[in-house]
Amino acid sequence: MTQTQNQNILEQYGPREAMEYDVVIVGGGPAGLAAAIRLKQLAAEKGSEVNVCVLEKGGELGAHILSGAVMDPQAINELFPNWKELGAPLNTAVTEDRFLFLTETKAYKTPAWMLPGCFQNHGNYVISLANVVRWLGQQAEALGVEVFPGFPAAEVLYNDDGSVKGVATGNMGVDRDGTPTDAFQLGMELHAKYTLFAEGSRGHLGRQLMSKFDLNRGKDPQTYGIGIKELWEIDPKLHQPGLVIHTAGWPLDTKTYGGSFLYHLENNQVAVGYVVGLGYENPYLSPYEEFQRYKTHPEIRKFFEGGKRISYGARAITAGGLQSLPKLTFPGGALIGCDAGFLNASRIKGSHAAMKSGMMAAEAAFEALGAGRQLDELTAYSQAFEHSWLHEELHVARNFKPWMSKGLTLGTLMVGIDQVVFRGKAPWTLHHTHADHECLRPASEFKPIVYPKPDGKLTFDRLSSVFISNTNHAEHQPVHLTLKDPSVPVNINLHKYAGPESRYCPAGVYEFVQEGDGKERLQINAQNCVHCKTCDIKDPTQNIVWVTPEGGGGPNYPNM
């Protein structure tokens, strides 16, 4: 829906009902829920009251949560020292680490003594982050946090002085052309003294806030990856609870950043996935197809013989690290979690960082509220981060992604020197010089990649994958994948880059179809969208803009 259409609806049906809170949190992931919980904990400790609301665009908490995931328990230890007694679903401690370099047919295991600390997971847990989030949601609600799933924040609201006033949820029951239907419901406004944005990687509103408040000034361009994941139930004889395997090398070429994870959870389940850095150059590359191809490697496919794939999903990963971290605060609010970009790419871990950032922002907000302040900048949050273990961890990891972006061979050698010899304290900091969308080169410089056809047993097509992601969007709602200029996909993307959106999307949303006159057009199958945000990031002309769909739409991951 366009701004003009929304304004017309407000003139016809407005004003919107408004609810007042001390703190509104946008996003019910680990960062948002940790912030909400910490606020309520502090209020209980001080014998005071703080009204906290969490908005979550998924149909339920955890529905849109996707991560590897191996979890460092440091943050949850701080938030809930008794999390084991409370039943947090951290059930499978890591028992073994393997790091493999793959060629097409061989696998070379890195000796344990050569593994940098970032690839050592002793003391960590193999988890379903979606299930951990559901548990965090239960703790939040028990403390009195108001949680509203199925209500995406669609608009940032501002006060007359420019400070953030809160957010408005999207309208419901609007037809594809923006016309209200018989089921129409006007969105609501949620006003707050402070608003925390925890939308995850490439947050729709976070991106707007970065632009409005110039939060990226003096920072490196942000870089991203796409993580594609499947959950399998495998033969019990092949299952090793707590086994953690990472790989680099094949099937990607040595110039392209990426690698895999394969984690053994409880109940004979294995989480397997592939991450491809979105700074890749070849427009013919398909991260989804590279993942399917990876599973055919002899050292990998053996785990899946006789197994059954039970879930699929994909999500962008904010991976720029400390150099790309924006300014965290602005009048009336702050960015937390992956909306800011706290992921530690070297460790392939972000949930502990997201939680810690949410906790620090909560502590700053509680202090400000106690002092009678509102709508100003929570500078204490930024200061707390500067002196935290999280800042130290990201500082140690700061050169990992820049080195690995220089190619597998040189990158591996230099990361080894950086992490083993200097222990992350080298007297230099490398920088990211280009945004991911700037890195794609013309198709004329490459040959098309011929990927093998899926066999339906180990490898699969996109549509069957989307089916088991339980993705659904209300029929006839406005398309939430918008184009600034409808002519660009054919005139530029197809002509110059051979239509890369049909390959970088892991859900079959974009396809070029031929009309009766022989001309081609871009067809957007928005109902397939798993909300990974890859198109918003990788589109070479930044012509695609992801906006929030109607509440509750998108994937519904049971335990990803």
N, C-alpha and C positions, 0 to 999 in steps of 0.2 A: 504494500500500500504506500502510495506517495505521501509526502508531507501535505500536499494540497488536499488530497482525499481525506486524510486524517483531520485536517483543519475543518473541512466541510462537515464531517461527522460531528465534531465537537460543537460546531455552531448549531447543528440540528438537534443533537441529543444531549449536549453538555449542560451544565458543568459536570465533570467527573466527581464521584464521591472521593473524599480524602480521608486517610487514616494517619494518625500521628504516632511516631515512635521516637525513642531516644536514638536508636541505631537501626538502620535497615541494611541488610546484607543481601547482595545480589549473587545468588549461586549457592546451591546446597552441596558442594563438594567438600573435600577435606579442609580447605582453607576457610571457607565460609562457616562451616559447622564448628571448627575449632575456635574461630573468633566468637561465635555466638555462645558457645559453652564457656569460654574464658570470661566473657562479660558477666554471665550469670554467676560463675564461681566467685568472681571478685565482689559482686553485689552481695552474695550470701556471706562472704567473709566480713564485709564492712557493715552488714545489717542495713543495707540500702536497697532501693528498687531501681532497676533499669529495664526498660521495655525494648525487647529485641525481636525483630522479624526477619525471617529468611525466605526469600523468593527462590523457587527452583523451577526451571522451564520443563524439566522432565515430568512425566506423569506420576512418578513417585521418586523419592530419594534413591539414588543409585541407578536410575533408569538410563542415564546418559554418561555414567562413569565407566571409563575404560582405561586400564593401565596394565603393565606387564604382569604381575608386579612383585618385586622384592622390596620389602619395607624395612627401612631403618627405624627401630622403635624409639629413637631418642626423643622425638617430639611427643609421642603419645605417652612416654614415660613421665614427661613433665606435666602433661595435661591430666592424666589419670595414672598416678603411681600404682594404683591397684587394678589396672586394666585386666589383668588375668582373672582376678576374683570377680570382676564385673562381667566377664564372659566375652571380651573383645575377640573377634574371629581372627586372631593371629595364631593359627593352629599348627603350622608346619615350619619348624626352624630349618634354616639352610644346613645341609649336611655335607655338601661337596660342591666345589666350584670347578668348572672346566672352561677353558677358553681355547677355541679351535680356530686355526686358519684353514680355510677351505680352498682347494682347487676343484675342478669339475668332478674329479673322482676320488680325491684323497682328502684326509683331514689330519692336520698336524697340531698336536696338543702342546700348549705352552707349559713348561715345567712350573710347578707351584712357586718355586723360589724366584721365578722371573716375573710373576704376576704383580703389576703395580697394585697398591692398596685400593685403588678405586674399583678393582675387579675382585676383591676379596669380600665375601659376604658372611663371614662368621659372625654370629650374633643377630643376623637379620632373619626375616620371615618371608616365606612365599605366601602371598595372600590373594584374595579377590578384593580389590579396592572397592568395588561396588558394595560388597557385603560389609566391609569396614565402615563405609559411609552410612549404610543403613543403621549400623550399630551406633555410630556417632549421632545420627538423627534421633534415635531413641533416648540417648543420654541428654541431648539438647532439649527435647520436649519434656523430659522428666524434670528438668531444671526450670521450665516455664517459657522456653523459647517458642514463639509462634512460627510454625513452618507451613508454608503454602506451596505445595507441589502443583505443577500444571499451570503456573502463572509466570510466564516469562516477562522480565523487565524489558520493555520495548523502547523506552524513551527516558533520557535524563532530563530532570526538571531543574531549573535554575531560579535563584532569587534575583531581585533587581540589581543587587551588587555583584552578580556573576558567580556567587558561590553555589555549590550544588545543594538543591533543596530536597532532592529525593529522586524517585523514579515513578514512571507510570507503566502499568501493565498493558499488554496489547488488547485491542478489541477482539471480541469473539463473535463468530457468526457473520463474517463478512464474505461476500462472494468474490470470485476471482478478479472481477473488474473494480473491486473496492466498494461495491454497493452493499449496505446492510441487508441481511435476510430476516426471515421471521424469527430466527434463533439468535438475533443480534444481542450482544451484551457489551455495554461500554466498559472500557478499561477503568482501572482504579488508580488513584494517586496515593503514593506512600511517601509521606514527608518525614524527615529525620533531622536530628541535630548533626548526625554524621552518617554518611552512607559509604559502606565498604563494598567494593566491586571484586567479586570472586568468580567470574564467569568461566575460568579456564583459558586455555590457549586461544589467542586471537579473539578475545572477547569483543562482541559487537559494540557494546557501550564503552568498554575500556579503550578501544581504538579511537572512538570519538573524543573521549576525555584527553587522550594523549595529544590529539591534534589541537583541541581547544585551549589546553593549558600548556602546550609546547613542552610536554614532559620528556620528550626524546632529545631535546637540545643538548648538544655536546656528547651524546652517546653514540656508540656504534650502531649500525643497522641491526635490527633484530633478525635472527636466523631461526629456521624451523626445520622440523622433520615431520614425516608422516609415519605413524605407527599403525601397522595392520596386524590384527590379532585373531586367532582362532582358539577355541577351547575344545579339547578332545577328551573323551573317555577312552583309555587305552587298556590293553591286556594287563591284568595284574602282575603277570610274570615280568613285564617290561617296566613296571612302575617302581621308581625309587624316590620316595617322599623326601623332599628337600634338595634334590639334585638341581643345580643351576648350571645351564650351559649357555655361553655366548659364543658367537662366531663372527668372523670378518672374512672378507674375500669373496669368492664365488657365491652367487651368480653375478654380482656387480663387477664392473671393471675396476681396475686399481685407482682410477681417477675419481670415482664416485663414492661419496661418503655414505656409509650405511653398515648394517649388521643385524644379527638376529638374536633372539632370546628363546630359550626353551626351559620352562620351569615346571617341576613336578610338585603339584599341590597334594592335598589329601584326597581320599575317595577315588583313587585311580585316575585322577584328572591331570592333564598337562596343558599348560598355557604356552602356545607357540606363536611367535610373531616376528615381524621384520620392520626395521626402521630405515627409511631412506631420507637423507638430508635433502631438503627442497631447494638447495642451491645447485642442483644438477644441471648440466648443460644440454644434454641430448633430448630433443623434444619427442623422440620416439620411445623413450624409456617409460615403462609402466611399473610403478612401485607394486601394484597389485600382482601383476604377472611375475615380477621378480620374486615375490614372496611365494607364490605357488611353485615356481621353479626351484626355489631353495629347498622345499620339502622333499624333492625327489633325490637329494643327495644321499648316497648310500649310508653315511653316518647319521643322517637325520631320519630318513624314511623308516628305518628299522623300528623306531619307537611307535609308529602308527599302524603297523601291520595288525590287522584284526581289530582296529580301533574305530571309533565313531566320532565324527565332528558334531558338536552340539551347540556351538555359538560362534558368531563372527561379528567383528566390528572394526572401526578405524577412527583415529583421532590425531589431529595435529599436535606437535610437541614444540613448546617454546624452548629453544636450545642455545640462545646466544650467550647466556651466562652473565657474569658480572659486568662485562664491557657494554652489554646491550640493555642492562636493566634501566628502565626509565626512572625519572623522579617519581617517588612513591606517593606523594601527597599533593593535594590541591585544596582550595577553600571548600570545606564541607565534606571531604571524603578522602579515600585512599584506595590504592590498588593492592590486592593481596593474591598470593598463590600464583598460578600460571597466567592470570590476567596481567601480572607484572612480568613474570618470567624467572621464577626462582629455581627451576629445574637444574640439577647437577648432571650435565650431559655425560661427563666421564663415568659416573656411577650408574647412569640410566635410572635415576631415582628423583622423584619430585614430591611424593606425598608427604614425607617428613618435613621437607622445606616449606611446602604449602601450609601445613599445620602450624609450623613455627611462625611464619609470617603473619598468619591470622591471629595467633596468640599475642604477638607483639603489637599489632594494630589495635587489638581489643584492649590491651593494657593502657595504651596511649589514649584511646577514646574514653575509657573509664576514668582515668585521671582527669581528663579535660571536663567531663561531665560533672565530676565531683567538685571541680573548681568553678562551676557555673558557666563554663564556656560552651560555645556551639558555633558551627559553620566556619571555623577557622581551620588552619592547617595543623595536622597532627604531627608536628615536627619531632615529637618524642618517639614516634614510630620509626622514622628514618634514623634517628640517633641510636635507638636500641638495636636496630639491624646492624649498624656500623660496628657495634661492640659485641655482636652475638657470635656464637659458634657457627651459625649459618653463613655469616659473612666470611669467616675464616675458611669454611669448607668451599665456598664458591671462589674465593681467592686462590686457593690451592688448585682448583680445577680450571682456572680461567684460560689457560693456553691449550687445553685439550681439543676443543672443537676447531680453533684456528689451525692447529697443526694437522689434525686429521683431514681438514678440508684441502690440504696440499697433496693428498694422495695417500694410498694405503702404505706404501713402502717407506717413504720419507716420514709420513705421519707417525707410523708405529715406532720408528727409530727415535724420533724426537720426543714423542710422548714418554717413551721409556726413559730417556735422559731427563726429561722434565719431572717425571713422577718418582723415579727411582733414585736418580743421582741428586737432583735438587729438592726432592720431596715437595714439589709444587711451589717452591720459594725462589725460583730462578729470578735474576735481577732484570727481567724484561717481561713485558706484556704484549702479546700479539693482538692484532685488531681485525675485526670483520670490516671489509671495505665495500661490500655490495649487498643489497637486499636480495632475497631469493628470486624475486620476479625479474630481476635484472640479469640473471645468469643464463637464461635460456638462449641458445644460439639458433640461427636459421636452420631449418630442416635440410637445406641444400648441402650443408656441411657434414651430414651424417647419412648412413644407410639405415633403412627401416630394420627394426628388430623383429625377427620372426619367433614368436613364442609358441611352445607346444600347446596343443589342444588339451583341455582338462579331461581327466579320465572319470570324474565323478566319484572317485573313491579316496584318492589322496589329494588331488587337485580339482578345483571347482571354478565355475564361471561366476561372474559378478552377481547375476540376478539370483541364483540359488543361495549365494552368500547373504545378500540383502534380506532374503526371505527369513533366514534363521537369526537375523538381527532383530526381528520383530518390529521393523520400522513401519510406521504408519503416520500419515498426515490427513487431517480432515479434508474430505473431498471438496473440490471447488474453492478452497481458500486461496487468497492471493499467493502467487509464487514468491517464495522467500529468497530466491537466488536471482538477484536483480542485475540488470545490465545498464551501465551509464549510457552506452551508445549501442543499439542493437545491430549496427552494421559492422562493428569491430570483429566479432567472432569469425565471419567469413572473409571480410576484406583484409584483415591483418593476421589473425591467429591461424586460420586455415591456409591462407595464401603463403605466409612466411614461415609458420612453425608447424604446418601439417596438422593443425587442430589438436594441440596437446591436451586440452580439457577432456577429450574423450579417453585419454590414457592416464592422466594424473588423478582423476576422480576414481576412488575405489568402490563406487556404488552404482556406476552406470547412469549417472544423472545426465551427462552431456553426450549427445551423439549428433553427428552431422548426417542429415537425410537429404535425399535428392528429390526435388520437386518435379512436377510433370514437364516443366520447361527446361529441365536439365540443370537448373541452378540448385545450389546447395544452401541449406539453412541450418542453424543450430537449434536442435530440439532439447529443451530442458525438462527432464523427467524428475521434477522436484519431489514427487512422492517417494523416490528412492533414497533421498538424502539422509545420511547417517550423522550429519552435523559435524563432520571432521574438520571443516574450514579450509581444506587444502586449496580449493578453487579461489577463495578470497586471498590466499597467500601467493599462489604460484602463477596466477593469470599474468602473462607478460606485460599487458597494458594496464593492469589493475582496473579492468572494466567490470569485473564481476564483484558485486558487493553482497555478502551474506547478511540478511536481516532476520530477526526472530520470526518464526512461523507461529501459528496459533498454538496456544498452550497445550502441553501434553503430547505434541507431535514429535516425530523422530524415532530413534531406536528405543527399545525397551530391553536393556541388557539384564538378564537374570543374575549373573554372578561373574561379570567380567572385571 
